[in-house]
């Protein structure tokens, strides 16, 4: 068992089962605990660790709320359970200020949450998965009662653990508490959570209103990135941060980089590159260095391409820090007489072990320095936004202009769809303003302006771009942009 989170009426602990990172519930009702543990394990078998974590915490919050309701308002009859569920969104969003008596009363004891619309939506997704599984169990038990195998709801309660889940210890005979969530389910309290008070989230803007340094709430300031890297507390951080800036990869992708993923062409350094390989595609290799649980905790999102396109000045910084970092690590190994058997590029500073799941420590180091340099709070993902923002607005392209199309940027990010790419590759608002101003100037200057003439002018320029693209491809020997690095 590992650390987790404690609530007023229960606790949630991090654990693992058959190599899968999952969670265990601690509460007075042993039947509920076993039911939750089995549900969380099934969830872990088919979902990422991040999803399991988010859903498990959401369900623990929900069960803690239900327990408080049952204590304050009586046993969970069908009517009371439905009222508790109807009030749950108000409890999450408004807390003690809720107009719902039940939600406000629970919040006074448990504390107000004040969740946003997006957080409520994710919260509900996890809880509804749990409610569905609870209802499936109730229907199964009712079927057993109907066939005469069980004599009634009380017998069904006692048989819950023994019949429903074979992996529960045989000695567990606990009946369901009269005020528990499962008792409410057996009485017929099934009802999914439905968002009512909060509307759908607005779509993210495709325009980046960056400051004078090229950054906003999502995008790390491009012009301050070099200064941030240079103030990193160690060579490892300098290497990692320049790695993220140069390739736009996710931090978890960088942390699973192996030495074999770094391609160095001694004869032509311009061909140097770094691959990003999905752990699912080489579990056999990773199993030499990591436990099954460690591998299953790697939160990769199924990157579509292994190739990366490294942008300057961060690419040059990466190769410089790489050489320095390797020399330092070799010196540590020799000085401490340690033998490192793994091939991961990034190591823990203390013992040289892989730091594939050391996100929190690494984030705190980056957050501290970036806050000092920029005056704002940024995380690693802002570097991925910065990479995409640069590519779509300012990167020199083969046709002689600046900025790549979304399809190309999406390929370089390893994204599955253009809609996902749009969240990162946002057009700069000032550039758009300048372009619109130029178009308005042309419109006022030309008395014969028409939509048809504007379209013709645009298409003529597109033809010229295509001609330049063909010439560029011929000169490059037919290589596409993903091969030029």
C-alpha positions in Angstrom: 0.0 0.0 0.0 1.1 3.5 -0.8 0.0 7.0 0.2 -3.3 8.1 -1.0 -6.0 10.5 0.4 -8.0 10.5 3.6 -11.6 11.7 3.8 -13.9 12.2 6.8 -15.6 8.8 6.4 -13.1 6.7 4.3 -9.6 6.7 2.8 -8.2 5.9 -0.6 -4.9 4.2 -0.9 -2.6 3.7 -4.0 -1.8 0.0 -4.6 -1.1 -2.4 -7.4 -2.7 -5.7 -8.6 -1.2 -8.0 -11.2 1.2 -5.2 -12.2 -1.6 -2.7 -12.7 -1.5 0.5 -10.6 -4.9 0.8 -8.9 -6.6 2.0 -5.7 -8.1 0.4 -2.6 -10.9 1.8 -0.5 -10.8 1.8 3.3 -14.2 2.1 5.1 -16.3 0.5 7.7 -18.4 -1.4 5.1 -16.1 -4.2 4.0 -18.5 -5.2 1.2 -18.3 -1.7 -0.2 -14.5 -1.8 0.0 -14.3 -5.1 -1.9 -16.8 -3.9 -4.5 -14.8 -0.7 -5.1 -11.4 -2.5 -5.2 -12.7 -4.9 -7.9 -14.2 -2.0 -9.9 -11.0 0.0 -9.7 -9.0 -3.0 -10.8 -11.2 -3.6 -13.8 -10.9 0.0 -14.7 -7.1 -0.2 -14.5 -7.0 -3.2 -16.9 -8.4 -1.1 -19.7 -7.5 2.5 -19.0 -4.4 4.8 -18.4 -3.1 5.4 -14.9 -4.2 9.0 -15.1 -7.8 7.9 -15.8 -7.8 5.4 -13.0 -6.5 8.0 -10.6 -9.0 10.7 -11.6 -12.0 8.3 -11.6 -11.0 6.6 -8.3 -10.7 10.0 -6.5 -14.0 11.1 -8.0 -15.8 8.0 -6.7 -14.2 8.3 -3.3 -15.4 11.9 -3.1 -18.9 10.7 -4.1 -19.0 7.9 -1.6 -17.8 10.2 1.2 -20.7 12.5 0.3 -23.2 9.7 0.3 -22.0 8.5 3.7 -22.5 12.0 5.1 -26.0 12.2 3.6 -26.9 8.8 5.2 -25.7 9.9 8.6 -27.5 13.2 8.6 -30.8 12.3 6.8 -31.3 8.6 7.6 -31.0 5.2 5.8 -30.5 5.4 2.0 -34.0 4.6 0.7 -34.6 4.9 -3.0 -36.1 8.4 -2.6 -33.3 9.7 -0.4 -30.6 8.3 -2.7 -32.1 9.9 -5.7 -32.4 13.2 -3.9 -28.7 12.9 -2.8 -27.7 12.3 -6.5 -29.8 15.2 -7.7 -28.1 17.5 -5.2 -24.5 16.3 -5.9 -23.7 18.8 -8.7 -24.8 21.6 -6.5 -22.6 20.3 -3.7 -19.5 20.1 -6.0 -20.0 23.6 -7.5 -21.6 25.7 -4.7 -20.8 23.9 -1.5 -22.1 25.6 1.6 -23.7 28.3 -0.7 -25.9 25.7 -2.4 -29.6 26.3 -2.5 -30.1 22.5 -2.0 -30.5 21.9 1.8 -28.9 18.4 1.5 -25.8 19.7 -0.5 -25.2 22.7 1.8 -25.5 20.5 4.9 -22.9 18.0 3.6 -20.6 20.8 2.5 -20.6 22.3 6.0 -19.1 19.1 7.3 -17.0 17.9 4.3 -15.9 21.3 3.0 -16.8 23.1 -0.2 -15.3 22.0 -3.5 -16.1 24.8 -5.9 -15.3 22.7 -9.0 -15.4 24.3 -12.5 -17.6 23.0 -15.3 -14.7 20.9 -16.9 -13.8 19.4 -13.5 -17.4 18.4 -12.8 -17.7 16.8 -16.2 -14.7 14.6 -15.6 -15.9 13.9 -12.0 -19.3 12.7 -13.3 -17.7 10.5 -15.9 -15.9 8.5 -13.2 -18.8 8.3 -10.8 -21.2 7.2 -13.6 -18.9 4.3 -14.4 -19.1 3.3 -10.8 -22.9 3.7 -10.7 -23.3 1.6 -13.8 -21.3 -1.2 -12.2 -23.4 -1.0 -9.1 -26.6 -1.3 -11.1 -25.2 -4.3 -12.9 -24.6 -6.0 -9.6 -28.1 -5.1 -8.3 -29.7 -6.6 -11.4 -27.6 -9.8 -11.1 -28.6 -10.2 -7.4 -32.3 -9.6 -8.3 -32.0 -12.3 -10.9 -30.7 -14.7 -8.3 -33.5 -13.9 -5.9 -36.0 -14.4 -8.7 -34.7 -17.9 -9.4 -34.9 -18.9 -5.8 -31.1 -19.1 -5.3 -31.3 -16.3 -2.8 -34.3 -15.7 -0.6 -34.4 -11.9 -0.7 -32.5 -8.6 -0.5 -31.0 -9.4 2.8 -29.6 -12.7 1.5 -28.5 -10.9 -1.6 -26.6 -8.4 0.6 -24.8 -11.2 2.4 -24.0 -13.0 -0.8 -22.7 -9.9 -2.5 -19.0 -10.5 -2.0 -19.1 -14.3 -2.2 -21.1 -14.6 -5.4 -20.3 -11.4 -7.2 -16.5 -11.5 -7.0 -14.5 -14.7 -6.8 -11.2 -12.9 -5.8 -12.6 -11.7 -2.5 -11.3 -13.7 0.5 -13.7 -16.5 1.4 -13.9 -15.5 5.1 -15.5 -12.1 4.2 -19.2 -12.5 5.1 -20.1 -8.9 5.9 -23.6 -7.9 5.2 -24.2 -4.5 3.6 -24.8 -1.7 6.1 -28.3 -0.4 6.0 -27.1 3.1 5.2 -24.4 2.2 2.6 -24.3 3.0 -1.0 -24.7 -0.6 -2.0 -27.8 -0.9 0.2 -29.3 2.0 -1.7 -28.4 0.4 -5.0 -30.1 -2.9 -4.0 -33.2 -1.0 -3.0 -33.4 0.4 -6.6 -31.7 3.8 -6.3 -30.0 3.6 -9.6 -29.7 6.9 -11.4 -26.8 8.4 -13.4 -25.5 11.8 -12.6 -26.5 14.4 -15.2 -25.2 17.9 -15.5 -27.9 20.5 -15.3 -26.7 23.7 -13.7 -23.6 24.1 -15.9 -23.5 24.4 -19.6 -21.0 22.8 -22.0 -17.5 24.2 -22.0 -16.8 26.8 -24.7 -14.5 25.6 -27.4 -10.9 26.7 -26.8 -9.8 29.7 -28.9 -7.8 29.0 -32.0 -6.0 32.4 -31.4 -3.1 33.0 -29.0 -3.1 36.4 -27.4 0.5 36.3 -26.4 2.5 38.9 -24.6 5.7 40.7 -25.8 7.7 37.5 -24.9 5.5 35.2 -27.0 3.6 33.5 -24.2 0.1 33.4 -22.6 -1.7 31.2 -20.1 -1.1 28.1 -22.2 2.1 28.9 -24.2 5.4 29.3 -22.5 7.1 32.6 -23.6 9.3 31.6 -26.5 11.7 34.5 -26.0 12.3 33.6 -22.3 12.8 29.8 -22.8 16.6 30.0 -23.4 17.0 32.0 -20.2 14.9 29.5 -18.3 16.9 26.6 -19.5 20.2 28.3 -18.6 19.0 28.8 -15.0 18.1 25.1 -14.5 19.5 23.6 -11.3 21.4 20.7 -13.0 22.7 19.6 -16.3 19.9 16.9 -16.4 17.3 19.6 -16.2 19.0 21.7 -18.8 19.0 18.6 -21.1 15.4 17.7 -20.4 14.0 21.2 -20.8 15.8 21.8 -24.0 14.6 18.3 -25.2 11.0 19.4 -24.6 11.5 22.8 -26.2 13.2 21.3 -29.3 10.8 18.5 -30.0 7.5 19.5 -28.5 7.2 16.0 -26.9 5.3 15.3 -23.7 7.5 15.1 -20.6 6.5 11.4 -20.1 7.7 10.7 -23.6 11.0 12.3 -23.0 11.5 10.5 -19.7 11.2 7.1 -21.4 13.9 8.0 -24.0 16.6 5.3 -24.2 20.1 5.9 -25.3 19.3 3.9 -28.4 16.7 6.4 -29.4 19.3 9.1 -29.9 20.5 9.0 -33.5 23.9 10.6 -34.1 25.4 10.9 -37.6 29.1 11.6 -37.1 29.6 12.5 -40.8 26.6 14.8 -41.0 25.4 16.3 -37.7 22.4 17.8 -39.4 21.0 14.2 -39.5 21.1 13.9 -35.7 17.7 13.2 -34.2 15.8 11.8 -31.2 13.1 9.2 -31.6 10.0 8.9 -29.4 8.8 5.3 -29.0 5.5 4.3 -27.4 6.2 2.0 -24.4 3.4 -0.3 -25.6 5.5 -1.1 -28.7 8.5 -2.2 -26.7 7.3 -3.6 -23.4 9.8 -6.5 -23.9 12.7 -4.0 -23.9 11.4 -2.0 -21.0 10.8 -5.1 -18.9 14.6 -5.5 -18.7 14.8 -2.4 -16.6 11.3 -1.7 -15.1 8.8 -3.7 -13.2 5.4 -4.5 -14.7 3.8 -1.9 -12.4 6.3 0.8 -13.4 5.6 0.1 -17.1 1.9 0.2 -16.7 2.1 3.5 -14.9 3.7 5.2 -18.0 1.0 7.6 -19.2 1.7 7.6 -22.9 -1.1 8.6 -25.3 -0.3 6.6 -28.3 2.0 8.9 -30.3 1.4 8.4 -34.0 5.0 9.0 -35.2 8.4 8.3 -33.7 10.1 11.0 -35.8 10.7 14.4 -34.2 11.5 17.7 -35.8 13.9 19.7 -33.6 13.7 23.5 -33.7 16.5 26.0 -32.9 18.0 27.3 -30.7 16.9 24.4 -28.5 18.2 21.7 -30.8 21.8 23.0 -30.5 21.3 23.4 -26.7 20.1 19.8 -26.5 23.2 18.3 -28.2 25.5 20.5 -26.2 23.9 19.5 -22.9 23.7 15.9 -23.9 27.5 15.6 -24.2 28.0 17.4 -20.9 25.4 15.2 -19.1 26.8 11.9 -20.4 30.3 12.9 -19.2 28.9 13.9 -15.8 27.0 10.7 -15.4 30.0 8.6 -16.4 32.1 10.4 -13.8 29.5 9.7 -11.1 29.4 6.0 -12.0 33.1 5.8 -11.8 33.5 7.8 -8.7 30.8 5.9 -6.8 31.7 2.5 -8.3 28.2 1.9 -9.4 27.1 -0.2 -12.3 24.1 1.1 -14.2 22.3 -1.6 -16.1 19.4 0.4 -17.7 19.6 2.4 -20.9 17.3 5.3 -20.0 18.7 8.7 -20.8 17.3 10.5 -17.8 18.4 9.3 -14.3 17.6 10.2 -10.8 20.3 12.4 -9.3 20.7 10.4 -6.2 21.2 6.8 -7.4 21.2 6.8 -11.2 18.0 4.8 -11.4 15.4 5.6 -14.2 13.2 8.6 -13.3 10.4 7.6 -15.7 7.7 8.2 -13.0 9.4 11.1 -11.2 7.1 13.7 -12.6 6.3 15.7 -9.5 9.9 16.3 -8.5 10.9 17.3 -12.0 7.8 19.6 -12.3 8.6 21.4 -9.1 12.1 22.2 -10.3 10.8 23.5 -13.6 8.0 25.5 -12.0 10.4 27.2 -9.5 12.8 28.4 -12.2 10.1 29.3 -14.8 8.2 31.4 -12.2 11.4 33.2 -11.3 12.2 34.0 -15.0 8.7 34.8 -16.3 6.8 35.9 -13.3 4.0 33.4 -14.2 3.2 29.8 -13.3 3.9 27.3 -16.0 4.1 23.6 -16.3 5.9 21.3 -18.8 2.9 21.1 -21.1 3.3 24.9 -21.8 6.5 23.9 -23.7 4.6 21.7 -26.0 2.2 24.6 -26.7 5.2 26.8 -27.3 6.6 24.4 -29.8 3.3 24.2 -31.8 2.8 28.0 -31.6 6.2 28.6 -33.0 5.7 26.0 -35.9 2.4 27.4 -37.0 3.4 31.1 -36.8 7.1 31.6 -37.1 9.0 28.6 -38.3 10.6 29.1 -41.8 8.9 26.8 -44.2 10.1 25.3 -47.5 8.1 27.8 -49.6 10.1 30.7 -48.2 7.4 32.0 -45.8 6.8 31.3 -42.2 4.5 28.8 -40.5 3.5 25.2 -41.3 0.0 24.0 -42.0 -1.9 22.2 -39.2 -1.5 18.8 -40.8 2.3 19.1 -40.7 2.3 20.4 -37.2 0.0 17.6 -36.1 2.4 15.0 -37.6 5.3 16.6 -35.8 3.4 16.6 -32.5 2.4 13.0 -33.0 -1.3 14.0 -32.8 -4.1 11.7 -34.0 -6.4 14.4 -35.4 -6.5 18.0 -36.5 -8.9 18.9 -33.7 -6.3 17.8 -31.2 -3.6 19.8 -33.0 -5.8 23.0 -33.0 -5.6 23.1 -29.2 -1.9 23.6 -29.5 -1.1 25.2 -32.8 -2.9 28.5 -32.4 -2.5 31.5 -34.6 -0.9 34.6 -33.1 -3.5 37.3 -32.6 -1.1 40.1 -33.5 -0.1 38.4 -36.8 -3.7 38.0 -37.7 -4.4 41.6 -36.9 -1.6 42.7 -39.2 -2.8 40.4 -42.0 -6.4 41.7 -41.6 -5.1 45.3 -41.6 -3.2 44.7 -44.8 -6.3 43.1 -46.4 -8.4 46.1 -45.4 -5.8 48.5 -46.8 -5.8 46.6 -50.1 -9.6 46.7 -50.1 -9.7 50.5 -49.6 -6.9 51.1 -52.1 -8.5 49.1 -54.9 -11.8 50.4 -56.1 -12.4 47.3 -58.2 -12.0 44.9 -55.3 -14.3 41.9 -55.4 -14.5 38.5 -53.7 -13.7 36.8 -57.1 -10.6 38.9 -57.6 -9.4 38.3 -54.1 -9.9 34.5 -54.6 -8.0 34.7 -57.9 -5.1 36.5 -56.3 -5.0 34.0 -53.4 -5.0 31.0 -55.7 -2.2 32.5 -57.9 -0.1 32.8 -54.8 -0.9 29.2 -53.8 0.2 28.0 -57.2 3.5 29.9 -56.8 4.0 28.2 -53.3 3.4 24.8 -54.9 6.0 25.5 -57.6 8.5 26.5 -54.9 7.6 23.4 -52.9 8.3 21.1 -55.9 11.6 22.8 -56.6 12.5 22.5 -52.9 11.6 18.8 -52.9 13.7 18.1 -56.0 16.7 19.9 -54.5 16.3 17.9 -51.3 16.3 14.6 -53.2 12.6 13.9 -52.6 12.9 13.9 -48.8 9.9 15.1 -46.8 10.2 17.5 -44.0 10.1 14.7 -41.4 13.3 13.3 -42.8 15.3 16.5 -43.1 16.4 16.6 -39.4 
